[in-house]
Amino acid sequence: MQLNIYSDDNYLPKGIEPVPMLYPFWKQFIPTEKYPWSKLYGKYIEVSNSLFKMTSLKEADLVIMPINWRAIRG
């Protein structure tokens, strides 16, 4: 069973990467091979579509804040 999730990259500040949970759905943010940690999320990216489905806000079971909360806390 997949969990329906929703997130909107309009809420992602320019120059800030999204939380890794969203990498499979926003492929433009997946770290490139030049970084040693880029392979860290490989398995998750492979299996993520069996776990989550990106849907509309109305259909979502869960809304994902696209930025790590630690990056915006004051």
N, CA, C, O and CB atoms as a CASP TS submission, in Angstrom:
PFRMAT TS
TARGET T0000
AUTHOR 0000-0000-0000
METHOD Language model
MODEL 1
PARENT N/A
ATOM      1  N   MET     1       0.838  -1.187   0.000  1.00  0.00           N
ATOM      2  CA  MET     1       0.000   0.000   0.000  1.00  0.00           C
ATOM      3  C   MET     1       0.880   1.247   0.000  1.00  0.00           C
ATOM      4  O   MET     1       1.837   1.342   0.768  1.00  0.00           O
ATOM      5  CB  MET     1      -0.951   0.000   1.217  1.00  0.00           C
ATOM      6  N   GLN     2       0.555   2.175  -0.846  1.00  0.00           N
ATOM      7  CA  GLN     2       1.293   3.433  -0.933  1.00  0.00           C
ATOM      8  C   GLN     2       0.629   4.503  -0.080  1.00  0.00           C
ATOM      9  O   GLN     2      -0.591   4.529   0.076  1.00  0.00           O
ATOM     10  CB  GLN     2       1.391   3.901  -2.391  1.00  0.00           C
ATOM     11  N   LEU     3       1.445   5.372   0.459  1.00  0.00           N
ATOM     12  CA  LEU     3       0.964   6.527   1.198  1.00  0.00           C
ATOM     13  C   LEU     3       0.926   7.696   0.220  1.00  0.00           C
ATOM     14  O   LEU     3       1.932   7.999  -0.423  1.00  0.00           O
ATOM     15  CB  LEU     3       1.873   6.841   2.450  1.00  0.00           C
ATOM     16  N   ASN     4      -0.216   8.348   0.103  1.00  0.00           N
ATOM     17  CA  ASN     4      -0.349   9.497  -0.785  1.00  0.00           C
ATOM     18  C   ASN     4       0.246  10.717  -0.111  1.00  0.00           C
ATOM     19  O   ASN     4      -0.159  11.089   0.990  1.00  0.00           O
ATOM     20  CB  ASN     4      -1.829   9.745  -1.163  1.00  0.00           C
ATOM     21  N   ILE     5       1.218  11.342  -0.783  1.00  0.00           N
ATOM     22  CA  ILE     5       1.858  12.522  -0.218  1.00  0.00           C
ATOM     23  C   ILE     5       1.702  13.705  -1.159  1.00  0.00           C
ATOM     24  O   ILE     5       1.470  13.547  -2.358  1.00  0.00           O
ATOM     25  CB  ILE     5       3.343  12.254   0.062  1.00  0.00           C
ATOM     26  N   TYR     6       1.835  14.892  -0.585  1.00  0.00           N
ATOM     27  CA  TYR     6       1.776  16.133  -1.358  1.00  0.00           C
ATOM     28  C   TYR     6       2.868  17.065  -0.863  1.00  0.00           C
ATOM     29  O   TYR     6       3.133  17.144   0.336  1.00  0.00           O
ATOM     30  CB  TYR     6       0.374  16.809  -1.243  1.00  0.00           C
ATOM     31  N   SER     7       3.491  17.759  -1.778  1.00  0.00           N
ATOM     32  CA  SER     7       4.411  18.828  -1.450  1.00  0.00           C
ATOM     33  C   SER     7       4.440  19.770  -2.641  1.00  0.00           C
ATOM     34  O   SER     7       4.064  19.392  -3.750  1.00  0.00           O
ATOM     35  CB  SER     7       5.840  18.283  -1.107  1.00  0.00           C
ATOM     36  N   ASP     8       4.881  20.982  -2.410  1.00  0.00           N
ATOM     37  CA  ASP     8       4.889  21.993  -3.466  1.00  0.00           C
ATOM     38  C   ASP     8       6.237  22.699  -3.452  1.00  0.00           C
ATOM     39  O   ASP     8       6.617  23.305  -2.450  1.00  0.00           O
ATOM     40  CB  ASP     8       3.721  23.015  -3.283  1.00  0.00           C
ATOM     41  N   ASP     9       6.958  22.620  -4.566  1.00  0.00           N
ATOM     42  CA  ASP     9       8.282  23.246  -4.610  1.00  0.00           C
ATOM     43  C   ASP     9       8.217  24.769  -4.651  1.00  0.00           C
ATOM     44  O   ASP     9       9.253  25.431  -4.581  1.00  0.00           O
ATOM     45  CB  ASP     9       9.044  22.744  -5.811  1.00  0.00           C
ATOM     46  N   ASN    10       7.028  25.330  -4.763  1.00  0.00           N
ATOM     47  CA  ASN    10       6.880  26.783  -4.656  1.00  0.00           C
ATOM     48  C   ASN    10       7.207  27.277  -3.247  1.00  0.00           C
ATOM     49  O   ASN    10       7.494  28.458  -3.052  1.00  0.00           O
ATOM     50  CB  ASN    10       5.455  27.199  -5.038  1.00  0.00           C
ATOM     51  N   TYR    11       7.164  26.375  -2.267  1.00  0.00           N
ATOM     52  CA  TYR    11       7.489  26.727  -0.885  1.00  0.00           C
ATOM     53  C   TYR    11       8.945  26.444  -0.541  1.00  0.00           C
ATOM     54  O   TYR    11       9.350  26.566   0.615  1.00  0.00           O
ATOM     55  CB  TYR    11       6.587  25.973   0.066  1.00  0.00           C
ATOM     56  N   LEU    12       9.715  26.075  -1.524  1.00  0.00           N
ATOM     57  CA  LEU    12      11.137  25.801  -1.341  1.00  0.00           C
ATOM     58  C   LEU    12      11.923  27.057  -1.704  1.00  0.00           C
ATOM     59  O   LEU    12      11.921  27.475  -2.862  1.00  0.00           O
ATOM     60  CB  LEU    12      11.597  24.581  -2.208  1.00  0.00           C
ATOM     61  N   PRO    13      12.598  27.664  -0.723  1.00  0.00           N
ATOM     62  CA  PRO    13      13.360  28.881  -1.030  1.00  0.00           C
ATOM     63  C   PRO    13      14.428  28.622  -2.097  1.00  0.00           C
ATOM     64  O   PRO    13      15.010  27.539  -2.155  1.00  0.00           O
ATOM     65  CB  PRO    13      14.018  29.428   0.245  1.00  0.00           C
ATOM     66  N   LYS    14      14.671  29.610  -2.922  1.00  0.00           N
ATOM     67  CA  LYS    14      15.658  29.490  -3.994  1.00  0.00           C
ATOM     68  C   LYS    14      17.035  29.174  -3.407  1.00  0.00           C
ATOM     69  O   LYS    14      17.477  29.805  -2.446  1.00  0.00           O
ATOM     70  CB  LYS    14      15.713  30.789  -4.835  1.00  0.00           C
ATOM     71  N   GLY    15      17.697  28.194  -3.999  1.00  0.00           N
ATOM     72  CA  GLY    15      19.030  27.810  -3.557  1.00  0.00           C
ATOM     73  C   GLY    15      19.054  26.803  -2.422  1.00  0.00           C
ATOM     74  O   GLY    15      20.131  26.397  -1.985  1.00  0.00           O
ATOM     75  N   ILE    16      17.898  26.394  -1.937  1.00  0.00           N
ATOM     76  CA  ILE    16      17.803  25.421  -0.848  1.00  0.00           C
ATOM     77  C   ILE    16      17.320  24.101  -1.426  1.00  0.00           C
ATOM     78  O   ILE    16      16.368  24.074  -2.205  1.00  0.00           O
ATOM     79  CB  ILE    16      16.845  25.921   0.285  1.00  0.00           C
ATOM     80  N   GLU    17      17.973  23.003  -1.047  1.00  0.00           N
ATOM     81  CA  GLU    17      17.545  21.688  -1.516  1.00  0.00           C
ATOM     82  C   GLU    17      16.368  21.188  -0.683  1.00  0.00           C
ATOM     83  O   GLU    17      16.240  21.540   0.490  1.00  0.00           O
ATOM     84  CB  GLU    17      18.713  20.681  -1.455  1.00  0.00           C
ATOM     85  N   PRO    18      15.515  20.374  -1.285  1.00  0.00           N
ATOM     86  CA  PRO    18      14.387  19.819  -0.533  1.00  0.00           C
ATOM     87  C   PRO    18      14.847  18.709   0.403  1.00  0.00           C
ATOM     88  O   PRO    18      15.990  18.258   0.341  1.00  0.00           O
ATOM     89  CB  PRO    18      13.314  19.287  -1.490  1.00  0.00           C
ATOM     90  N   VAL    19      13.941  18.282   1.265  1.00  0.00           N
ATOM     91  CA  VAL    19      14.234  17.142   2.125  1.00  0.00           C
ATOM     92  C   VAL    19      14.436  15.921   1.225  1.00  0.00           C
ATOM     93  O   VAL    19      13.752  15.790   0.210  1.00  0.00           O
ATOM     94  CB  VAL    19      13.082  16.898   3.173  1.00  0.00           C
ATOM     95  N   PRO    20      15.353  15.036   1.575  1.00  0.00           N
ATOM     96  CA  PRO    20      15.653  13.873   0.728  1.00  0.00           C
ATOM     97  C   PRO    20      14.448  12.995   0.415  1.00  0.00           C
ATOM     98  O   PRO    20      14.446  12.299  -0.600  1.00  0.00           O
ATOM     99  CB  PRO    20      16.697  13.036   1.386  1.00  0.00           C
ATOM    100  N   MET    21      13.434  13.013   1.256  1.00  0.00           N
ATOM    101  CA  MET    21      12.238  12.215   0.992  1.00  0.00           C
ATOM    102  C   MET    21      11.621  12.564  -0.363  1.00  0.00           C
ATOM    103  O   MET    21      10.973  11.724  -0.988  1.00  0.00           O
ATOM    104  CB  MET    21      11.208  12.423   2.105  1.00  0.00           C
ATOM    105  N   LEU    22      11.821  13.790  -0.808  1.00  0.00           N
ATOM    106  CA  LEU    22      11.208  14.249  -2.053  1.00  0.00           C
ATOM    107  C   LEU    22      12.084  14.055  -3.285  1.00  0.00           C
ATOM    108  O   LEU    22      11.624  14.314  -4.397  1.00  0.00           O
ATOM    109  CB  LEU    22      10.857  15.688  -1.929  1.00  0.00           C
ATOM    110  N   TYR    23      13.324  13.610  -3.129  1.00  0.00           N
ATOM    111  CA  TYR    23      14.227  13.409  -4.277  1.00  0.00           C
ATOM    112  C   TYR    23      13.603  12.584  -5.404  1.00  0.00           C
ATOM    113  O   TYR    23      13.720  12.972  -6.566  1.00  0.00           O
ATOM    114  CB  TYR    23      15.498  12.729  -3.811  1.00  0.00           C
ATOM    115  N   PRO    24      12.946  11.464  -5.106  1.00  0.00           N
ATOM    116  CA  PRO    24      12.407  10.659  -6.209  1.00  0.00           C
ATOM    117  C   PRO    24      11.322  11.371  -7.014  1.00  0.00           C
ATOM    118  O   PRO    24      11.065  11.017  -8.165  1.00  0.00           O
ATOM    119  CB  PRO    24      11.852   9.371  -5.668  1.00  0.00           C
ATOM    120  N   PHE    25      10.697  12.358  -6.420  1.00  0.00           N
ATOM    121  CA  PHE    25       9.584  13.050  -7.071  1.00  0.00           C
ATOM    122  C   PHE    25      10.024  14.356  -7.725  1.00  0.00           C
ATOM    123  O   PHE    25       9.365  14.863  -8.633  1.00  0.00           O
ATOM    124  CB  PHE    25       8.482  13.328  -6.063  1.00  0.00           C
ATOM    125  N   TRP    26      11.134  14.886  -7.255  1.00  0.00           N
ATOM    126  CA  TRP    26      11.710  16.102  -7.821  1.00  0.00           C
ATOM    127  C   TRP    26      13.137  15.766  -8.225  1.00  0.00           C
ATOM    128  O   TRP    26      14.091  16.173  -7.562  1.00  0.00           O
ATOM    129  CB  TRP    26      11.662  17.309  -6.801  1.00  0.00           C
ATOM    130  N   LYS    27      13.274  15.043  -9.287  1.00  0.00           N
ATOM    131  CA  LYS    27      14.564  14.485  -9.707  1.00  0.00           C
ATOM    132  C   LYS    27      15.629  15.547  -9.981  1.00  0.00           C
ATOM    133  O   LYS    27      16.822  15.247  -9.922  1.00  0.00           O
ATOM    134  CB  LYS    27      14.372  13.648 -10.942  1.00  0.00           C
ATOM    135  N   GLN    28      15.227  16.763 -10.275  1.00  0.00           N
ATOM    136  CA  GLN    28      16.205  17.818 -10.535  1.00  0.00           C
ATOM    137  C   GLN    28      17.035  18.153  -9.294  1.00  0.00           C
ATOM    138  O   GLN    28      18.064  18.819  -9.405  1.00  0.00           O
ATOM    139  CB  GLN    28      15.497  19.069 -11.035  1.00  0.00           C
ATOM    140  N   PHE    29      16.602  17.701  -8.119  1.00  0.00           N
ATOM    141  CA  PHE    29      17.319  17.991  -6.883  1.00  0.00           C
ATOM    142  C   PHE    29      18.204  16.836  -6.398  1.00  0.00           C
ATOM    143  O   PHE    29      18.911  16.989  -5.401  1.00  0.00           O
ATOM    144  CB  PHE    29      16.333  18.345  -5.810  1.00  0.00           C
ATOM    145  N   ILE    30      18.180  15.701  -7.073  1.00  0.00           N
ATOM    146  CA  ILE    30      18.997  14.567  -6.642  1.00  0.00           C
ATOM    147  C   ILE    30      20.466  14.959  -6.744  1.00  0.00           C
ATOM    148  O   ILE    30      20.900  15.444  -7.789  1.00  0.00           O
ATOM    149  CB  ILE    30      18.697  13.294  -7.500  1.00  0.00           C
ATOM    150  N   PRO    31      21.242  14.756  -5.677  1.00  0.00           N
ATOM    151  CA  PRO    31      22.666  15.118  -5.727  1.00  0.00           C
ATOM    152  C   PRO    31      23.387  14.403  -6.867  1.00  0.00           C
ATOM    153  O   PRO    31      23.096  13.246  -7.173  1.00  0.00           O
ATOM    154  CB  PRO    31      23.346  14.785  -4.393  1.00  0.00           C
ATOM    155  N   THR    32      24.318  15.099  -7.483  1.00  0.00           N
ATOM    156  CA  THR    32      25.073  14.515  -8.599  1.00  0.00           C
ATOM    157  C   THR    32      26.157  13.577  -8.080  1.00  0.00           C
ATOM    158  O   THR    32      26.472  13.562  -6.890  1.00  0.00           O
ATOM    159  CB  THR    32      25.702  15.625  -9.470  1.00  0.00           C
ATOM    160  N   GLU    33      26.704  12.814  -8.977  1.00  0.00           N
ATOM    161  CA  GLU    33      27.743  11.834  -8.634  1.00  0.00           C
ATOM    162  C   GLU    33      29.016  12.478  -8.080  1.00  0.00           C
ATOM    163  O   GLU    33      29.836  11.783  -7.480  1.00  0.00           O
ATOM    164  CB  GLU    33      28.089  11.010  -9.856  1.00  0.00           C
ATOM    165  N   LYS    34      29.198  13.772  -8.265  1.00  0.00           N
ATOM    166  CA  LYS    34      30.436  14.400  -7.809  1.00  0.00           C
ATOM    167  C   LYS    34      30.522  14.493  -6.284  1.00  0.00           C
ATOM    168  O   LYS    34      31.596  14.737  -5.732  1.00  0.00           O
ATOM    169  CB  LYS    34      30.559  15.783  -8.411  1.00  0.00           C
ATOM    170  N   TYR    35      29.399  14.301  -5.614  1.00  0.00           N
ATOM    171  CA  TYR    35      29.397  14.337  -4.149  1.00  0.00           C
ATOM    172  C   TYR    35      29.437  12.916  -3.599  1.00  0.00           C
ATOM    173  O   TYR    35      28.692  12.057  -4.070  1.00  0.00           O
ATOM    174  CB  TYR    35      28.149  15.091  -3.616  1.00  0.00           C
ATOM    175  N   PRO    36      30.284  12.652  -2.620  1.00  0.00           N
ATOM    176  CA  PRO    36      30.402  11.285  -2.074  1.00  0.00           C
ATOM    177  C   PRO    36      29.102  10.748  -1.482  1.00  0.00           C
ATOM    178  O   PRO    36      28.863   9.540  -1.490  1.00  0.00           O
ATOM    179  CB  PRO    36      31.472  11.253  -1.010  1.00  0.00           C
ATOM    180  N   TRP    37      28.279  11.630  -0.980  1.00  0.00           N
ATOM    181  CA  TRP    37      27.039  11.178  -0.348  1.00  0.00           C
ATOM    182  C   TRP    37      25.897  10.978  -1.350  1.00  0.00           C
ATOM    183  O   TRP    37      24.787  10.628  -0.949  1.00  0.00           O
ATOM    184  CB  TRP    37      26.614  12.174   0.710  1.00  0.00           C
ATOM    185  N   SER    38      26.145  11.191  -2.628  1.00  0.00           N
ATOM    186  CA  SER    38      25.076  11.101  -3.615  1.00  0.00           C
ATOM    187  C   SER    38      24.488   9.697  -3.717  1.00  0.00           C
ATOM    188  O   SER    38      23.314   9.541  -4.052  1.00  0.00           O
ATOM    189  CB  SER    38      25.589  11.535  -4.964  1.00  0.00           C
ATOM    190  N   LYS    39      25.290   8.678  -3.431  1.00  0.00           N
ATOM    191  CA  LYS    39      24.792   7.301  -3.506  1.00  0.00           C
ATOM    192  C   LYS    39      24.007   6.899  -2.266  1.00  0.00           C
ATOM    193  O   LYS    39      23.391   5.834  -2.230  1.00  0.00           O
ATOM    194  CB  LYS    39      25.947   6.341  -3.704  1.00  0.00           C
ATOM    195  N   LEU    40      24.032   7.746  -1.262  1.00  0.00           N
ATOM    196  CA  LEU    40      23.350   7.467  -0.007  1.00  0.00           C
ATOM    197  C   LEU    40      21.850   7.207  -0.200  1.00  0.00           C
ATOM    198  O   LEU    40      21.262   6.387   0.505  1.00  0.00           O
ATOM    199  CB  LEU    40      23.553   8.624   0.952  1.00  0.00           C
ATOM    200  N   TYR    41      21.247   7.897  -1.143  1.00  0.00           N
ATOM    201  CA  TYR    41      19.800   7.809  -1.350  1.00  0.00           C
ATOM    202  C   TYR    41      19.405   6.884  -2.493  1.00  0.00           C
ATOM    203  O   TYR    41      18.223   6.789  -2.822  1.00  0.00           O
ATOM    204  CB  TYR    41      19.245   9.174  -1.609  1.00  0.00           C
ATOM    205  N   GLY    42      20.365   6.205  -3.103  1.00  0.00           N
ATOM    206  CA  GLY    42      20.095   5.361  -4.264  1.00  0.00           C
ATOM    207  C   GLY    42      19.025   4.315  -4.035  1.00  0.00           C
ATOM    208  O   GLY    42      18.091   4.205  -4.828  1.00  0.00           O
ATOM    209  N   LYS    43      19.142   3.551  -2.976  1.00  0.00           N
ATOM    210  CA  LYS    43      18.165   2.490  -2.698  1.00  0.00           C
ATOM    211  C   LYS    43      16.786   3.083  -2.414  1.00  0.00           C
ATOM    212  O   LYS    43      15.770   2.567  -2.880  1.00  0.00           O
ATOM    213  CB  LYS    43      18.628   1.629  -1.503  1.00  0.00           C
ATOM    214  N   TYR    44      16.761   4.172  -1.646  1.00  0.00           N
ATOM    215  CA  TYR    44      15.480   4.821  -1.355  1.00  0.00           C
ATOM    216  C   TYR    44      14.820   5.297  -2.644  1.00  0.00           C
ATOM    217  O   TYR    44      13.615   5.117  -2.825  1.00  0.00           O
ATOM    218  CB  TYR    44      15.679   6.007  -0.386  1.00  0.00           C
ATOM    219  N   ILE    45      15.588   5.897  -3.532  1.00  0.00           N
ATOM    220  CA  ILE    45      15.038   6.379  -4.796  1.00  0.00           C
ATOM    221  C   ILE    45      14.471   5.216  -5.603  1.00  0.00           C
ATOM    222  O   ILE    45      13.447   5.368  -6.271  1.00  0.00           O
ATOM    223  CB  ILE    45      16.115   7.122  -5.609  1.00  0.00           C
ATOM    224  N   GLU    46      15.125   4.060  -5.550  1.00  0.00           N
ATOM    225  CA  GLU    46      14.636   2.867  -6.258  1.00  0.00           C
ATOM    226  C   GLU    46      13.300   2.371  -5.716  1.00  0.00           C
ATOM    227  O   GLU    46      12.422   2.000  -6.496  1.00  0.00           O
ATOM    228  CB  GLU    46      15.663   1.753  -6.166  1.00  0.00           C
ATOM    229  N   VAL    47      13.131   2.358  -4.405  1.00  0.00           N
ATOM    230  CA  VAL    47      11.939   1.756  -3.803  1.00  0.00           C
ATOM    231  C   VAL    47      10.853   2.768  -3.434  1.00  0.00           C
ATOM    232  O   VAL    47       9.755   2.372  -3.044  1.00  0.00           O
ATOM    233  CB  VAL    47      12.332   0.992  -2.577  1.00  0.00           C
ATOM    234  N   SER    48      11.135   4.032  -3.548  1.00  0.00           N
ATOM    235  CA  SER    48      10.203   5.061  -3.072  1.00  0.00           C
ATOM    236  C   SER    48       8.825   4.991  -3.722  1.00  0.00           C
ATOM    237  O   SER    48       7.818   5.249  -3.063  1.00  0.00           O
ATOM    238  CB  SER    48      10.789   6.420  -3.315  1.00  0.00           C
ATOM    239  N   ASN    49       8.769   4.646  -5.000  1.00  0.00           N
ATOM    240  CA  ASN    49       7.467   4.586  -5.665  1.00  0.00           C
ATOM    241  C   ASN    49       6.601   3.440  -5.166  1.00  0.00           C
ATOM    242  O   ASN    49       5.393   3.437  -5.401  1.00  0.00           O
ATOM    243  CB  ASN    49       7.657   4.458  -7.151  1.00  0.00           C
ATOM    244  N   SER    50       7.186   2.477  -4.491  1.00  0.00           N
ATOM    245  CA  SER    50       6.372   1.423  -3.881  1.00  0.00           C
ATOM    246  C   SER    50       5.862   1.862  -2.512  1.00  0.00           C
ATOM    247  O   SER    50       4.953   1.246  -1.956  1.00  0.00           O
ATOM    248  CB  SER    50       7.183   0.120  -3.753  1.00  0.00           C
ATOM    249  N   LEU    51       6.447   2.923  -1.973  1.00  0.00           N
ATOM    250  CA  LEU    51       6.060   3.417  -0.651  1.00  0.00           C
ATOM    251  C   LEU    51       5.157   4.640  -0.711  1.00  0.00           C
ATOM    252  O   LEU    51       4.206   4.762   0.062  1.00  0.00           O
ATOM    253  CB  LEU    51       7.288   3.747   0.147  1.00  0.00           C
ATOM    254  N   PHE    52       5.466   5.552  -1.645  1.00  0.00           N
ATOM    255  CA  PHE    52       4.772   6.832  -1.710  1.00  0.00           C
ATOM    256  C   PHE    52       4.292   7.133  -3.121  1.00  0.00           C
ATOM    257  O   PHE    52       4.875   6.697  -4.114  1.00  0.00           O
ATOM    258  CB  PHE    52       5.679   7.947  -1.220  1.00  0.00           C
ATOM    259  N   LYS    53       3.212   7.894  -3.170  1.00  0.00           N
ATOM    260  CA  LYS    53       2.689   8.378  -4.448  1.00  0.00           C
ATOM    261  C   LYS    53       2.409   9.863  -4.278  1.00  0.00           C
ATOM    262  O   LYS    53       1.686  10.263  -3.365  1.00  0.00           O
ATOM    263  CB  LYS    53       1.390   7.589  -4.892  1.00  0.00           C
ATOM    264  N   MET    54       2.983  10.685  -5.161  1.00  0.00           N
ATOM    265  CA  MET    54       2.748  12.122  -5.115  1.00  0.00           C
ATOM    266  C   MET    54       1.366  12.383  -5.699  1.00  0.00           C
ATOM    267  O   MET    54       1.073  11.989  -6.828  1.00  0.00           O
ATOM    268  CB  MET    54       3.859  12.914  -5.894  1.00  0.00           C
ATOM    269  N   THR    55       0.523  13.048  -4.922  1.00  0.00           N
ATOM    270  CA  THR    55      -0.853  13.315  -5.336  1.00  0.00           C
ATOM    271  C   THR    55      -1.191  14.783  -5.122  1.00  0.00           C
ATOM    272  O   THR    55      -0.350  15.585  -4.717  1.00  0.00           O
ATOM    273  CB  THR    55      -1.839  12.421  -4.563  1.00  0.00           C
ATOM    274  N   SER    56      -2.425  15.103  -5.401  1.00  0.00           N
ATOM    275  CA  SER    56      -2.909  16.464  -5.146  1.00  0.00           C
ATOM    276  C   SER    56      -3.092  16.646  -3.642  1.00  0.00           C
ATOM    277  O   SER    56      -3.137  15.675  -2.886  1.00  0.00           O
ATOM    278  CB  SER    56      -4.250  16.742  -5.909  1.00  0.00           C
ATOM    279  N   LEU    57      -3.195  17.881  -3.229  1.00  0.00           N
ATOM    280  CA  LEU    57      -3.405  18.180  -1.813  1.00  0.00           C
ATOM    281  C   LEU    57      -4.693  17.533  -1.306  1.00  0.00           C
ATOM    282  O   LEU    57      -4.741  17.023  -0.186  1.00  0.00           O
ATOM    283  CB  LEU    57      -3.451  19.701  -1.588  1.00  0.00           C
ATOM    284  N   LYS    58      -5.714  17.557  -2.119  1.00  0.00           N
ATOM    285  CA  LYS    58      -7.015  17.001  -1.717  1.00  0.00           C
ATOM    286  C   LYS    58      -6.942  15.487  -1.486  1.00  0.00           C
ATOM    287  O   LYS    58      -7.620  14.972  -0.597  1.00  0.00           O
ATOM    288  CB  LYS    58      -8.072  17.311  -2.786  1.00  0.00           C
ATOM    289  N   GLU    59      -6.140  14.776  -2.262  1.00  0.00           N
ATOM    290  CA  GLU    59      -6.042  13.320  -2.158  1.00  0.00           C
ATOM    291  C   GLU    59      -4.964  12.846  -1.182  1.00  0.00           C
ATOM    292  O   GLU    59      -4.884  11.656  -0.877  1.00  0.00           O
ATOM    293  CB  GLU    59      -5.769  12.739  -3.513  1.00  0.00           C
ATOM    294  N   ALA    60      -4.148  13.758  -0.700  1.00  0.00           N
ATOM    295  CA  ALA    60      -2.986  13.383   0.116  1.00  0.00           C
ATOM    296  C   ALA    60      -3.371  12.892   1.508  1.00  0.00           C
ATOM    297  O   ALA    60      -4.291  13.411   2.141  1.00  0.00           O
ATOM    298  CB  ALA    60      -2.048  14.562   0.243  1.00  0.00           C
ATOM    299  N   ASP    61      -2.638  11.874   1.965  1.00  0.00           N
ATOM    300  CA  ASP    61      -2.742  11.402   3.337  1.00  0.00           C
ATOM    301  C   ASP    61      -1.824  12.218   4.247  1.00  0.00           C
ATOM    302  O   ASP    61      -2.046  12.329   5.453  1.00  0.00           O
ATOM    303  CB  ASP    61      -2.394   9.905   3.422  1.00  0.00           C
ATOM    304  N   LEU    62      -0.781  12.786   3.624  1.00  0.00           N
ATOM    305  CA  LEU    62       0.254  13.474   4.364  1.00  0.00           C
ATOM    306  C   LEU    62       0.834  14.590   3.497  1.00  0.00           C
ATOM    307  O   LEU    62       1.077  14.398   2.306  1.00  0.00           O
ATOM    308  CB  LEU    62       1.356  12.489   4.813  1.00  0.00           C
ATOM    309  N   VAL    63       1.053  15.757   4.105  1.00  0.00           N
ATOM    310  CA  VAL    63       1.683  16.871   3.410  1.00  0.00           C
ATOM    311  C   VAL    63       3.119  16.980   3.910  1.00  0.00           C
ATOM    312  O   VAL    63       3.367  16.991   5.116  1.00  0.00           O
ATOM    313  CB  VAL    63       0.894  18.210   3.637  1.00  0.00           C
ATOM    314  N   ILE    64       4.060  17.061   2.975  1.00  0.00           N
ATOM    315  CA  ILE    64       5.478  17.114   3.307  1.00  0.00           C
ATOM    316  C   ILE    64       5.989  18.537   3.124  1.00  0.00           C
ATOM    317  O   ILE    64       5.877  19.102   2.035  1.00  0.00           O
ATOM    318  CB  ILE    64       6.288  16.123   2.435  1.00  0.00           C
ATOM    319  N   MET    65       6.545  19.116   4.174  1.00  0.00           N
ATOM    320  CA  MET    65       7.182  20.415   4.058  1.00  0.00           C
ATOM    321  C   MET    65       8.458  20.206   3.240  1.00  0.00           C
ATOM    322  O   MET    65       9.281  19.366   3.604  1.00  0.00           O
ATOM    323  CB  MET    65       7.488  21.048   5.477  1.00  0.00           C
ATOM    324  N   PRO    66       8.641  20.949   2.145  1.00  0.00           N
ATOM    325  CA  PRO    66       9.756  20.639   1.253  1.00  0.00           C
ATOM    326  C   PRO    66      11.137  20.985   1.786  1.00  0.00           C
ATOM    327  O   PRO    66      12.138  20.533   1.229  1.00  0.00           O
ATOM    328  CB  PRO    66       9.559  21.340  -0.015  1.00  0.00           C
ATOM    329  N   ILE    67      11.214  21.769   2.842  1.00  0.00           N
ATOM    330  CA  ILE    67      12.511  22.182   3.382  1.00  0.00           C
ATOM    331  C   ILE    67      12.677  21.604   4.777  1.00  0.00           C
ATOM    332  O   ILE    67      11.710  21.465   5.525  1.00  0.00           O
ATOM    333  CB  ILE    67      12.641  23.729   3.411  1.00  0.00           C
ATOM    334  N   ASN    68      13.893  21.276   5.110  1.00  0.00           N
ATOM    335  CA  ASN    68      14.181  20.788   6.451  1.00  0.00           C
ATOM    336  C   ASN    68      13.850  21.879   7.460  1.00  0.00           C
ATOM    337  O   ASN    68      14.337  23.002   7.327  1.00  0.00           O
ATOM    338  CB  ASN    68      15.661  20.349   6.578  1.00  0.00           C
ATOM    339  N   TRP    69      13.057  21.583   8.438  1.00  0.00           N
ATOM    340  CA  TRP    69      12.619  22.599   9.409  1.00  0.00           C
ATOM    341  C   TRP    69      13.800  23.226  10.147  1.00  0.00           C
ATOM    342  O   TRP    69      13.715  24.370  10.596  1.00  0.00           O
ATOM    343  CB  TRP    69      11.651  21.980  10.421  1.00  0.00           C
ATOM    344  N   ARG    70      14.884  22.492  10.272  1.00  0.00           N
ATOM    345  CA  ARG    70      16.059  23.045  10.951  1.00  0.00           C
ATOM    346  C   ARG    70      16.678  24.200  10.184  1.00  0.00           C
ATOM    347  O   ARG    70      17.337  25.061  10.767  1.00  0.00           O
ATOM    348  CB  ARG    70      17.095  21.965  11.162  1.00  0.00           C
ATOM    349  N   ALA    71      16.464  24.214   8.870  1.00  0.00           N
ATOM    350  CA  ALA    71      17.029  25.275   8.043  1.00  0.00           C
ATOM    351  C   ALA    71      16.257  26.588   8.189  1.00  0.00           C
ATOM    352  O   ALA    71      16.779  27.649   7.846  1.00  0.00           O
ATOM    353  CB  ALA    71      17.044  24.843   6.585  1.00  0.00           C
ATOM    354  N   ILE    72      15.028  26.530   8.690  1.00  0.00           N
ATOM    355  CA  ILE    72      14.209  27.754   8.771  1.00  0.00           C
ATOM    356  C   ILE    72      13.879  28.166  10.194  1.00  0.00           C
ATOM    357  O   ILE    72      13.287  29.225  10.399  1.00  0.00           O
ATOM    358  CB  ILE    72      12.928  27.563   8.008  1.00  0.00           C
ATOM    359  N   ARG    73      14.239  27.370  11.167  1.00  0.00           N
ATOM    360  CA  ARG    73      13.919  27.759  12.543  1.00  0.00           C
ATOM    361  C   ARG    73      14.742  28.980  12.947  1.00  0.00           C
ATOM    362  O   ARG    73      15.859  29.178  12.468  1.00  0.00           O
ATOM    363  CB  ARG    73      14.181  26.584  13.519  1.00  0.00           C
ATOM    364  N   GLY    74      14.176  29.786  13.827  1.00  0.00           N
ATOM    365  CA  GLY    74      14.841  31.024  14.187  1.00  0.00           C
ATOM    366  C   GLY    74      15.648  31.018  15.423  1.00  0.00           C
ATOM    367  O   GLY    74      16.236  32.038  15.781  1.00  0.00           O
TER
END
